[in-house]
Amino acid sequence: MVSTGVAEVTDETFETEVLGAELPVLVEFTADWCPPCRQMAPVLAALAEEEAGRLRVVQLDVDRNPETTNAYKVLSMPTFMLFRDGEPLRSMVGARPKRRLLEELADAL
């Protein structure tokens, strides 16, 4: 269920792809069985395209990657976490329109 322009990260690649990234990274903790996660797919694809060069957007499947999910105490899907310089800056739970997501990310970009 990976959206266009949205890379999938795993427990094995999280450190390199997210924590070691040059750009801020928005991580969607997602699951195939989560309807609101599926709703967010076009929003994240649009965000990834519009903010390319300023923000990286990735997805992490919670069922296949329990280590990272547990490390960040993610309990609800979708959870969005914004990372910059290897640190989580902000966590948001639940589906939201692109406009609101951008507003919530604005001060971090």
C-alpha positions in Angstrom: 0.0 0.0 0.0 2.9 2.4 -0.8 1.8 5.7 -2.4 3.5 7.2 -5.4 6.5 9.3 -4.3 6.3 7.9 -0.8 9.1 5.4 0.1 8.5 2.5 2.4 11.0 2.2 5.3 11.5 -0.8 7.6 13.1 -1.6 11.0 16.3 -2.3 9.1 16.3 1.0 7.0 14.7 3.4 9.5 18.0 4.7 11.0 19.6 5.4 7.6 16.4 6.6 5.7 14.9 8.7 8.5 17.3 9.4 11.4 20.2 10.0 9.0 18.3 12.0 6.4 19.4 15.4 5.3 15.9 16.7 5.0 13.1 16.6 7.5 11.2 13.3 7.2 7.5 12.8 7.7 6.9 9.2 8.7 3.4 7.7 8.5 3.0 4.7 10.7 0.4 2.7 8.8 -1.2 -0.7 8.3 -3.0 -2.4 5.4 -6.1 -3.0 7.6 -6.4 0.7 8.5 -9.1 2.6 6.4 -8.0 6.1 7.5 -4.4 5.1 6.4 -5.7 4.3 3.0 -7.6 7.7 2.9 -4.2 9.4 3.5 -2.4 7.8 0.6 -3.4 10.5 -2.0 -2.7 13.3 0.5 0.8 11.9 1.3 1.6 11.4 -2.4 0.6 15.0 -3.2 2.6 16.3 -0.2 5.6 14.3 -1.2 5.5 15.8 -4.7 4.8 19.4 -3.6 7.4 19.5 -0.9 10.1 17.5 -2.7 13.5 19.1 -1.9 12.1 20.4 1.5 10.5 17.3 3.0 10.8 13.6 2.6 7.6 11.5 3.1 7.9 7.8 4.0 5.6 5.0 5.3 6.4 2.3 7.9 4.1 -0.7 8.1 3.5 -1.3 11.8 2.7 -5.0 11.4 5.9 -5.8 9.6 8.1 -3.4 11.6 7.3 -3.9 15.4 10.8 -2.7 16.5 10.5 0.9 15.3 6.7 1.0 16.1 7.4 0.0 19.7 10.5 2.3 20.0 8.3 5.3 19.3 5.3 4.0 21.3 3.0 4.2 18.3 -0.4 2.8 19.3 -2.9 4.3 16.8 -2.9 4.3 13.0 -2.2 6.5 11.2 0.4 8.2 13.4 2.5 10.8 11.7 5.9 11.7 13.1 8.1 14.5 11.8 11.8 13.9 12.3 14.6 16.4 11.8 18.3 15.7 12.5 17.5 12.3 13.8 15.0 13.6 16.4 11.2 13.3 16.5 9.9 16.9 16.5 6.1 16.3 16.4 3.6 13.5 16.5 0.1 13.6 15.1 -2.5 10.9 15.3 -5.4 10.4 12.8 -6.2 11.2 9.2 -6.4 14.9 8.3 -6.8 17.0 5.2 -3.6 18.1 3.4 -4.1 21.8 4.3 -4.2 20.9 8.0 -1.2 18.6 7.8 0.8 21.4 6.0 -0.2 23.9 8.8 1.0 21.5 11.4 4.3 21.0 9.6 4.9 24.6 8.6 7.0 25.8 11.5 9.3 22.7 11.2 10.0 23.1 7.4 
